[in-house]
């Protein structure tokens, strides 16, 4: 009887723990969130912190960053690799969605493994029934080899997000870093 009771107790404790685990989503998934939920393009005159990020084939240096909610951060993003790379701030779900768009741009020749077709990127694709094919997301920069770009971002909410490269295959290869926005 005693054994039955403790087993039962153990089972119910295990059940409680698993329910808690199921109910707590991954801190990085944030299903349904958009960049507006954690920040917005920042004003360069309000920058409180500057990070230099080096992009290589296929990883970032550094791979973890930490900021405070309320800060405006300047990211100086330098591509020291031989491939085209992206620096995109978002949740896992946002990156997965953007990877599909990037795959489409690659399939249509707007992007190549080493650069972008600037003429095609600036074309009006609505006439070709290819909307949203322009890479102009405010939470992202595309950086060609040897190029340096800047992204100024204001973080308004404590959250854990990722900075990631959504060029086909790069995220999967490990081109992703963690950015924690602290309270
Ligand atoms: Cu990349």
Boltz pocket constraint, residues with backbone or C-beta under 6 A from the ligand:
constraints:
  - pocket:
      binder: B
      contacts: [[A, 56], [A, 58], [A, 84], [A, 85], [A, 86], [A, 165], [A, 166], [A, 167], [A, 170], [A, 175]]
      max_distance: 6.0
